[in-house]
Amino acid sequence: MDASCEIKIDFDDVEKARTVLKSIKVDDFDFVKSQINNNILEAVVKSKSISSLIHTLDDYLACISVAMKIVDKN
């Protein structure tokens, strides 16, 4: 069974969104397709099972959280 999830995160401005995407994009591999649409980070996460999808989402969102904290300090 395939599983997927779409994530949309609305940032205050497009530069913050681009900076966060740039810092996490390296980890996308084949599991995540991400892009910026105006000031919104959009990502589609795909996996072969629900448990694997949950693990990937957990990792991906943790990376976004760290990147957002660093961007907000600047």
C-alpha positions in Angstrom: 0.0 0.0 0.0 1.2 3.5 -0.8 0.7 6.4 1.6 1.1 10.1 1.0 0.7 13.4 2.9 0.6 17.0 1.7 2.0 19.7 4.0 1.6 23.4 3.7 3.3 25.9 6.0 2.5 29.6 5.7 5.5 31.8 6.6 5.5 35.5 7.4 7.5 36.3 4.2 8.8 34.5 1.2 12.5 34.9 2.2 11.9 32.9 5.5 10.1 30.2 3.5 13.0 30.0 0.9 15.6 29.9 3.7 13.9 27.1 5.5 13.4 25.1 2.2 17.0 25.6 1.3 18.1 24.2 4.6 15.9 21.1 4.5 15.9 20.4 0.7 19.0 18.3 0.9 17.1 15.6 2.8 14.2 15.3 0.4 15.6 12.3 -1.6 12.8 10.3 -3.2 10.5 10.6 -0.2 9.6 14.3 -0.3 8.9 16.8 -3.1 9.0 20.3 -1.8 8.7 23.8 -3.2 7.8 27.4 -2.4 4.6 29.0 -3.6 4.6 32.6 -2.6 5.4 32.5 1.1 4.1 28.9 1.6 6.3 25.9 1.8 4.5 23.0 0.1 5.7 19.4 0.5 4.3 16.0 -0.6 5.6 13.1 1.4 5.3 9.6 -0.1 6.0 6.2 1.4 5.2 2.5 0.9 3.5 2.1 4.3 1.7 4.3 6.8 4.3 3.5 9.5 7.1 4.6 7.2 5.1 7.7 6.3 4.7 8.7 9.9 8.4 8.2 10.5 9.3 10.3 7.5 6.8 13.1 8.5 8.2 13.1 12.0 11.8 13.6 10.7 10.8 16.1 8.1 8.8 18.3 10.5 11.6 18.1 13.1 14.0 19.5 10.5 11.6 22.2 9.6 11.1 23.1 13.2 14.9 23.5 13.8 15.3 25.5 10.6 12.5 27.8 11.6 14.0 28.4 15.0 17.3 29.3 13.4 15.7 31.6 10.8 13.7 33.4 13.6 16.9 34.2 15.5 18.4 36.1 12.6 
